[in-house]
């Protein structure tokens, strides 16, 4: 099947990629494909500079499913493909490529390779004016790339914080949620907290407290992180935080996060 992804006939290539995609839906199938070299075959198809976008689409669909498995990510990273995928993401902005990068960066070696090829700068650029699926996965990638303490400074320098703050008001809740989650990671850095406040994150985060419960949780956690650098801007969030904290229908985690956020905003030395 791997060899058929390189067949001269486009229909054969398409069907081969589709078969690999169907197998990769299953966890056992992912592991088997990883062991049999399907990761390398699909990456070759994706990176083929002479390939058509339609051919690439099928290979990407299979690859992004396959790389949900650690074994597949290990094969991807060991083949030194992360840098090439980052370049392709820069050129195409395809969400499936970003999803593969996200999973590969779950490995320390993949994370290091991505940071080493200016992955943060590329991801930051993809946070502007793209389809919502690309924006969502760009935010998720920025979150994963910013986990190391030293990377948080680099994320700030790449404009990640300002872009995340802008996406807190996006029309899609999936984007708002991903942006809030990433901000919570990057803003552990004190300078990133200050930048987030300067970019006006308080209002959007307060507004997110009126969204779906999973978005409310993200907003409350982000407030806890950012408010350490300035509590006054978040007083506007107190009515909603108090309401959520007292809502017996809300999950225990959400109520506790809202309570902690409210206590932090009210705290004065």
C-alpha positions as YAML, in Angstrom:
chain: A
units: angstrom
residues:
- id: 1
  name: UNK
  ca: [0.00, 0.00, 0.00]
- id: 2
  name: UNK
  ca: [2.87, 2.37, 0.78]
- id: 3
  name: UNK
  ca: [4.32, 1.91, -2.68]
- id: 4
  name: UNK
  ca: [0.98, 2.71, -4.27]
- id: 5
  name: UNK
  ca: [1.09, 6.24, -2.79]
- id: 6
  name: UNK
  ca: [3.85, 6.86, -5.38]
- id: 7
  name: UNK
  ca: [2.04, 5.23, -8.31]
- id: 8
  name: UNK
  ca: [2.00, 7.12, -11.62]
- id: 9
  name: UNK
  ca: [-1.78, 6.96, -11.80]
- id: 10
  name: UNK
  ca: [-3.48, 9.66, -9.71]
- id: 11
  name: UNK
  ca: [-6.57, 7.56, -8.95]
- id: 12
  name: UNK
  ca: [-4.39, 4.77, -7.58]
- id: 13
  name: UNK
  ca: [-2.50, 7.26, -5.38]
- id: 14
  name: UNK
  ca: [-5.77, 8.70, -4.12]
- id: 15
  name: UNK
  ca: [-7.25, 5.29, -3.30]
- id: 16
  name: UNK
  ca: [-4.04, 4.18, -1.58]
- id: 17
  name: UNK
  ca: [-4.08, 7.26, 0.65]
- id: 18
  name: UNK
  ca: [-7.77, 6.67, 1.37]
- id: 19
  name: UNK
  ca: [-7.08, 3.07, 2.41]
- id: 20
  name: UNK
  ca: [-4.30, 4.20, 4.75]
- id: 21
  name: UNK
  ca: [-6.66, 6.80, 6.19]
- id: 22
  name: UNK
  ca: [-9.31, 4.18, 6.93]
- id: 23
  name: UNK
  ca: [-6.76, 1.93, 8.63]
- id: 24
  name: UNK
  ca: [-5.38, 4.87, 10.64]
- id: 25
  name: UNK
  ca: [-8.78, 5.52, 12.22]
- id: 26
  name: UNK
  ca: [-8.15, 2.54, 14.51]
- id: 27
  name: UNK
  ca: [-5.50, 2.70, 17.27]
- id: 28
  name: UNK
  ca: [-4.10, -0.72, 16.37]
- id: 29
  name: UNK
  ca: [-4.07, 0.29, 12.73]
- id: 30
  name: UNK
  ca: [-2.02, 3.38, 13.56]
- id: 31
  name: UNK
  ca: [0.65, 1.30, 15.26]
- id: 32
  name: UNK
  ca: [0.80, -1.24, 12.44]
- id: 33
  name: UNK
  ca: [1.12, 1.47, 9.80]
- id: 34
  name: UNK
  ca: [3.86, 3.20, 11.78]
- id: 35
  name: UNK
  ca: [5.83, -0.05, 11.96]
- id: 36
  name: UNK
  ca: [5.43, -0.69, 8.24]
- id: 37
  name: UNK
  ca: [6.79, 2.65, 7.05]
- id: 38
  name: UNK
  ca: [3.52, 4.34, 6.13]
- id: 39
  name: UNK
  ca: [4.56, 7.54, 7.93]
- id: 40
  name: UNK
  ca: [7.56, 7.99, 5.64]
- id: 41
  name: UNK
  ca: [5.50, 7.15, 2.55]
- id: 42
  name: UNK
  ca: [2.80, 9.67, 3.41]
- id: 43
  name: UNK
  ca: [5.32, 12.38, 4.29]
- id: 44
  name: UNK
  ca: [7.00, 11.84, 0.93]
- id: 45
  name: UNK
  ca: [3.62, 12.25, -0.78]
- id: 46
  name: UNK
  ca: [2.83, 15.37, 1.22]
- id: 47
  name: UNK
  ca: [6.20, 17.00, 0.55]
- id: 48
  name: UNK
  ca: [6.29, 16.09, -3.14]
- id: 49
  name: UNK
  ca: [6.95, 19.48, -4.76]
- id: 50
  name: UNK
  ca: [5.54, 18.25, -8.05]
- id: 51
  name: UNK
  ca: [2.42, 16.79, -6.49]
- id: 52
  name: UNK
  ca: [-1.01, 18.29, -7.00]
- id: 53
  name: UNK
  ca: [-2.94, 19.77, -4.10]
- id: 54
  name: UNK
  ca: [-5.61, 17.10, -4.53]
- id: 55
  name: UNK
  ca: [-3.01, 14.35, -4.12]
- id: 56
  name: UNK
  ca: [-1.55, 16.09, -1.09]
- id: 57
  name: UNK
  ca: [-4.97, 16.41, 0.52]
- id: 58
  name: UNK
  ca: [-5.51, 12.65, 0.66]
- id: 59
  name: UNK
  ca: [-2.04, 11.98, 2.04]
- id: 60
  name: UNK
  ca: [-2.46, 14.73, 4.64]
- id: 61
  name: UNK
  ca: [-5.80, 13.36, 5.79]
- id: 62
  name: UNK
  ca: [-4.18, 9.98, 6.45]
- id: 63
  name: UNK
  ca: [-1.01, 11.45, 7.98]
- id: 64
  name: UNK
  ca: [-2.79, 13.67, 10.48]
- id: 65
  name: UNK
  ca: [-4.80, 10.70, 11.72]
- id: 66
  name: UNK
  ca: [-1.74, 8.47, 11.86]
- id: 67
  name: UNK
  ca: [0.29, 10.99, 13.87]
- id: 68
  name: UNK
  ca: [-2.22, 10.85, 16.71]
- id: 69
  name: UNK
  ca: [-0.14, 7.81, 17.70]
- id: 70
  name: UNK
  ca: [3.18, 8.36, 19.47]
- id: 71
  name: UNK
  ca: [4.88, 5.66, 17.38]
- id: 72
  name: UNK
  ca: [3.98, 7.53, 14.20]
- id: 73
  name: UNK
  ca: [5.27, 10.82, 15.60]
- id: 74
  name: UNK
  ca: [8.53, 9.12, 16.51]
- id: 75
  name: UNK
  ca: [8.94, 7.97, 12.90]
- id: 76
  name: UNK
  ca: [8.11, 11.43, 11.64]
- id: 77
  name: UNK
  ca: [10.64, 13.12, 13.93]
- id: 78
  name: UNK
  ca: [13.37, 10.52, 13.35]
- id: 79
  name: UNK
  ca: [13.11, 11.15, 9.61]
- id: 80
  name: UNK
  ca: [13.89, 14.85, 10.26]
- id: 81
  name: UNK
  ca: [10.66, 15.89, 8.56]
- id: 82
  name: UNK
  ca: [9.45, 18.49, 11.05]
- id: 83
  name: UNK
  ca: [11.38, 21.37, 9.48]
- id: 84
  name: UNK
  ca: [10.00, 20.54, 6.04]
- id: 85
  name: UNK
  ca: [6.47, 20.36, 7.45]
- id: 86
  name: UNK
  ca: [6.93, 23.77, 9.09]
- id: 87
  name: UNK
  ca: [7.97, 25.22, 5.73]
- id: 88
  name: UNK
  ca: [4.96, 23.62, 4.05]
- id: 89
  name: UNK
  ca: [2.69, 25.01, 6.77]
- id: 90
  name: UNK
  ca: [4.14, 28.45, 6.10]
- id: 91
  name: UNK
  ca: [3.36, 28.13, 2.39]
- id: 92
  name: UNK
  ca: [-0.09, 26.55, 2.62]
- id: 93
  name: UNK
  ca: [-1.50, 27.21, 6.09]
- id: 94
  name: UNK
  ca: [-3.16, 23.80, 5.94]
- id: 95
  name: UNK
  ca: [-4.69, 22.80, 9.30]
- id: 96
  name: UNK
  ca: [-3.79, 19.12, 8.81]
- id: 97
  name: UNK
  ca: [-0.10, 20.04, 8.57]
- id: 98
  name: UNK
  ca: [-0.40, 22.06, 11.77]
- id: 99
  name: UNK
  ca: [-2.07, 19.09, 13.45]
- id: 100
  name: UNK
  ca: [0.85, 16.85, 12.49]
- id: 101
  name: UNK
  ca: [3.32, 19.45, 13.80]
- id: 102
  name: UNK
  ca: [1.32, 19.72, 17.03]
- id: 103
  name: UNK
  ca: [1.51, 15.98, 17.66]
- id: 104
  name: UNK
  ca: [5.19, 15.75, 16.71]
- id: 105
  name: UNK
  ca: [6.01, 18.56, 19.14]
- id: 106
  name: UNK
  ca: [4.62, 16.37, 21.91]
- id: 107
  name: UNK
  ca: [8.01, 14.67, 21.68]
- id: 108
  name: UNK
  ca: [10.97, 16.58, 23.08]
- id: 109
  name: UNK
  ca: [13.03, 15.95, 19.94]
- id: 110
  name: UNK
  ca: [10.19, 17.16, 17.73]
- id: 111
  name: UNK
  ca: [9.72, 20.24, 19.88]
- id: 112
  name: UNK
  ca: [13.41, 21.08, 19.68]
- id: 113
  name: UNK
  ca: [13.46, 20.65, 15.91]
- id: 114
  name: UNK
  ca: [10.43, 22.87, 15.47]
- id: 115
  name: UNK
  ca: [11.84, 25.60, 17.70]
- id: 116
  name: UNK
  ca: [15.18, 25.32, 15.92]
- id: 117
  name: UNK
  ca: [13.64, 26.13, 12.52]
- id: 118
  name: UNK
  ca: [11.80, 29.26, 13.72]
- id: 119
  name: UNK
  ca: [8.54, 27.39, 14.16]
- id: 120
  name: UNK
  ca: [7.18, 30.05, 16.52]
- id: 121
  name: UNK
  ca: [7.61, 32.77, 13.91]
- id: 122
  name: UNK
  ca: [5.86, 30.66, 11.27]
- id: 123
  name: UNK
  ca: [3.00, 29.81, 13.63]
- id: 124
  name: UNK
  ca: [2.61, 33.45, 14.62]
- id: 125
  name: UNK
  ca: [2.25, 34.43, 10.96]
- id: 126
  name: UNK
  ca: [-0.48, 31.84, 10.48]
- id: 127
  name: UNK
  ca: [-2.59, 33.45, 13.20]
- id: 128
  name: UNK
  ca: [-3.53, 36.29, 10.89]
- id: 129
  name: UNK
  ca: [-6.34, 36.17, 8.35]
- id: 130
  name: UNK
  ca: [-6.67, 32.42, 7.89]
- id: 131
  name: UNK
  ca: [-9.54, 29.94, 7.96]
- id: 132
  name: UNK
  ca: [-10.78, 29.23, 11.48]
- id: 133
  name: UNK
  ca: [-9.44, 25.67, 11.41]
- id: 134
  name: UNK
  ca: [-5.96, 26.97, 10.64]
- id: 135
  name: UNK
  ca: [-6.28, 29.57, 13.39]
- id: 136
  name: UNK
  ca: [-7.38, 26.92, 15.90]
- id: 137
  name: UNK
  ca: [-4.43, 24.63, 15.18]
- id: 138
  name: UNK
  ca: [-1.99, 27.53, 15.01]
- id: 139
  name: UNK
  ca: [-3.05, 28.45, 18.55]
- id: 140
  name: UNK
  ca: [-2.64, 24.85, 19.67]
- id: 141
  name: UNK
  ca: [0.83, 24.69, 18.13]
- id: 142
  name: UNK
  ca: [1.83, 27.93, 19.83]
- id: 143
  name: UNK
  ca: [0.70, 26.47, 23.14]
- id: 144
  name: UNK
  ca: [2.78, 23.32, 22.74]
- id: 145
  name: UNK
  ca: [5.83, 25.20, 21.43]
- id: 146
  name: UNK
  ca: [5.67, 27.60, 24.38]
- id: 147
  name: UNK
  ca: [5.83, 24.98, 27.10]
- id: 148
  name: UNK
  ca: [9.62, 25.36, 27.74]
- id: 149
  name: UNK
  ca: [10.35, 28.46, 29.86]
- id: 150
  name: UNK
  ca: [12.89, 29.78, 27.37]
- id: 151
  name: UNK
  ca: [10.38, 29.38, 24.54]
- id: 152
  name: UNK
  ca: [7.87, 31.69, 26.25]
- id: 153
  name: UNK
  ca: [10.21, 34.65, 25.71]
- id: 154
  name: UNK
  ca: [10.65, 33.65, 22.09]
- id: 155
  name: UNK
  ca: [6.88, 33.40, 21.67]
- id: 156
  name: UNK
  ca: [6.53, 36.91, 23.05]
- id: 157
  name: UNK
  ca: [9.16, 38.19, 20.63]
- id: 158
  name: UNK
  ca: [7.42, 36.47, 17.72]
- id: 159
  name: UNK
  ca: [4.18, 38.33, 18.42]
- id: 160
  name: UNK
  ca: [2.33, 35.25, 19.65]
- id: 161
  name: UNK
  ca: [0.81, 36.98, 22.70]
- id: 162
  name: UNK
  ca: [-0.69, 39.86, 20.72]
- id: 163
  name: UNK
  ca: [-2.08, 37.47, 18.12]
- id: 164
  name: UNK
  ca: [-3.63, 35.24, 20.79]
- id: 165
  name: UNK
  ca: [-5.28, 38.24, 22.44]
- id: 166
  name: UNK
  ca: [-6.77, 39.28, 19.10]
- id: 167
  name: UNK
  ca: [-8.20, 35.79, 18.57]
- id: 168
  name: UNK
  ca: [-10.01, 35.83, 21.93]
- id: 169
  name: UNK
  ca: [-12.82, 37.67, 20.13]
- id: 170
  name: UNK
  ca: [-13.00, 35.34, 17.12]
- id: 171
  name: UNK
  ca: [-16.44, 34.27, 15.98]
- id: 172
  name: UNK
  ca: [-15.70, 30.57, 16.44]
- id: 173
  name: UNK
  ca: [-15.67, 29.24, 20.00]
- id: 174
  name: UNK
  ca: [-13.05, 26.64, 19.02]
- id: 175
  name: UNK
  ca: [-10.63, 29.44, 18.13]
- id: 176
  name: UNK
  ca: [-11.40, 31.44, 21.28]
- id: 177
  name: UNK
  ca: [-10.87, 28.35, 23.38]
- id: 178
  name: UNK
  ca: [-7.56, 27.45, 21.72]
- id: 179
  name: UNK
  ca: [-6.34, 31.04, 22.02]
- id: 180
  name: UNK
  ca: [-7.23, 31.16, 25.72]
- id: 181
  name: UNK
  ca: [-5.52, 27.85, 26.41]
- id: 182
  name: UNK
  ca: [-2.36, 29.00, 24.65]
- id: 183
  name: UNK
  ca: [-2.39, 32.34, 26.47]
- id: 184
  name: UNK
  ca: [-2.49, 30.50, 29.80]
- id: 185
  name: UNK
  ca: [0.75, 28.74, 28.86]
- id: 186
  name: UNK
  ca: [2.64, 31.66, 27.32]
- id: 187
  name: UNK
  ca: [1.57, 34.15, 30.01]
- id: 188
  name: UNK
  ca: [3.30, 32.22, 32.75]
- id: 189
  name: UNK
  ca: [6.14, 34.55, 31.77]
- id: 190
  name: UNK
  ca: [5.82, 37.92, 33.55]
- id: 191
  name: UNK
  ca: [6.58, 39.94, 30.41]
- id: 192
  name: UNK
  ca: [3.96, 37.97, 28.50]
- id: 193
  name: UNK
  ca: [1.41, 38.77, 31.23]
- id: 194
  name: UNK
  ca: [2.16, 42.46, 30.85]
- id: 195
  name: UNK
  ca: [1.90, 42.27, 27.08]
- id: 196
  name: UNK
  ca: [-1.45, 40.51, 27.33]
- id: 197
  name: UNK
  ca: [-2.76, 43.28, 29.59]
- id: 198
  name: UNK
  ca: [-1.46, 45.93, 27.20]
- id: 199
  name: UNK
  ca: [-3.20, 44.14, 24.34]
- id: 200
  name: UNK
  ca: [-6.49, 44.37, 26.22]
- id: 201
  name: UNK
  ca: [-7.11, 40.70, 26.99]
- id: 202
  name: UNK
  ca: [-9.22, 41.48, 30.09]
- id: 203
  name: UNK
  ca: [-12.37, 42.44, 28.19]
- id: 204
  name: UNK
  ca: [-12.41, 39.45, 25.83]
- id: 205
  name: UNK
  ca: [-11.65, 37.01, 28.65]
- id: 206
  name: UNK
  ca: [-14.49, 38.49, 30.70]
- id: 207
  name: UNK
  ca: [-16.81, 38.10, 27.69]
- id: 208
  name: UNK
  ca: [-15.76, 34.46, 27.29]
- id: 209
  name: UNK
  ca: [-17.21, 33.78, 30.73]
- id: 210
  name: UNK
  ca: [-20.63, 34.00, 29.05]
- id: 211
  name: UNK
  ca: [-19.76, 31.34, 26.46]
- id: 212
  name: UNK
  ca: [-20.10, 27.57, 26.66]
- id: 213
  name: UNK
  ca: [-18.85, 25.92, 29.89]
- id: 214
  name: UNK
  ca: [-15.64, 24.61, 28.31]
- id: 215
  name: UNK
  ca: [-14.81, 28.12, 27.07]
- id: 216
  name: UNK
  ca: [-15.70, 29.57, 30.48]
- id: 217
  name: UNK
  ca: [-13.19, 27.21, 32.09]
- id: 218
  name: UNK
  ca: [-10.46, 28.32, 29.71]
- id: 219
  name: UNK
  ca: [-11.25, 31.99, 30.40]
- id: 220
  name: UNK
  ca: [-11.20, 31.52, 34.18]
- id: 221
  name: UNK
  ca: [-7.83, 29.75, 34.03]
- id: 222
  name: UNK
  ca: [-6.38, 32.45, 31.77]
- id: 223
  name: UNK
  ca: [-7.58, 35.15, 34.16]
- id: 224
  name: UNK
  ca: [-5.82, 33.37, 37.03]
- id: 225
  name: UNK
  ca: [-2.56, 33.46, 35.07]
- id: 226
  name: UNK
  ca: [-2.70, 36.99, 33.65]
- id: 227
  name: UNK
  ca: [-4.27, 38.76, 36.65]
- id: 228
  name: UNK
  ca: [-1.11, 38.15, 38.66]
- id: 229
  name: UNK
  ca: [0.36, 41.10, 36.74]
- id: 230
  name: UNK
  ca: [-2.68, 43.36, 37.11]
- id: 231
  name: UNK
  ca: [-5.99, 42.75, 38.87]
- id: 232
  name: UNK
  ca: [-7.87, 45.99, 38.21]
- id: 233
  name: UNK
  ca: [-8.69, 45.30, 34.52]
- id: 234
  name: UNK
  ca: [-10.42, 42.07, 35.53]
- id: 235
  name: UNK
  ca: [-12.90, 43.59, 37.99]
- id: 236
  name: UNK
  ca: [-15.37, 43.62, 35.08]
- id: 237
  name: UNK
  ca: [-15.27, 39.82, 35.18]
- id: 238
  name: UNK
  ca: [-16.27, 39.52, 38.84]
- id: 239
  name: UNK
  ca: [-20.07, 39.33, 38.36]
- id: 240
  name: UNK
  ca: [-19.74, 36.39, 35.97]
- id: 241
  name: UNK
  ca: [-17.03, 34.71, 38.02]
- id: 242
  name: UNK
  ca: [-19.21, 34.91, 41.13]
- id: 243
  name: UNK
  ca: [-22.22, 33.59, 39.24]
- id: 244
  name: UNK
  ca: [-20.30, 30.63, 37.86]
- id: 245
  name: UNK
  ca: [-18.74, 29.87, 41.24]
- id: 246
  name: UNK
  ca: [-22.20, 29.66, 42.77]
- id: 247
  name: UNK
  ca: [-23.84, 27.69, 39.97]
- id: 248
  name: UNK
  ca: [-24.54, 24.19, 41.24]
- id: 249
  name: UNK
  ca: [-25.14, 22.98, 37.68]
- id: 250
  name: UNK
  ca: [-21.57, 23.87, 36.68]
- id: 251
  name: UNK
  ca: [-18.81, 21.28, 37.04]
- id: 252
  name: UNK
  ca: [-16.74, 21.25, 40.22]
- id: 253
  name: UNK
  ca: [-13.64, 22.17, 38.23]
- id: 254
  name: UNK
  ca: [-15.32, 25.16, 36.60]
- id: 255
  name: UNK
  ca: [-16.78, 26.41, 39.89]
- id: 256
  name: UNK
  ca: [-13.41, 26.07, 41.63]
- id: 257
  name: UNK
  ca: [-11.56, 27.87, 38.82]
- id: 258
  name: UNK
  ca: [-14.08, 30.71, 38.83]
- id: 259
  name: UNK
  ca: [-13.80, 31.00, 42.62]
- id: 260
  name: UNK
  ca: [-9.99, 31.11, 42.49]
- id: 261
  name: UNK
  ca: [-10.05, 33.69, 39.73]
- id: 262
  name: UNK
  ca: [-12.48, 35.90, 41.67]
- id: 263
  name: UNK
  ca: [-10.39, 35.64, 44.83]
- id: 264
  name: UNK
  ca: [-7.25, 36.62, 42.92]
- id: 265
  name: UNK
  ca: [-8.92, 39.62, 41.27]
- id: 266
  name: UNK
  ca: [-10.25, 40.84, 44.63]
- id: 267
  name: UNK
  ca: [-6.98, 40.27, 46.52]
- id: 268
  name: UNK
  ca: [-5.10, 43.38, 47.58]
- id: 269
  name: UNK
  ca: [-1.81, 43.47, 49.52]
...
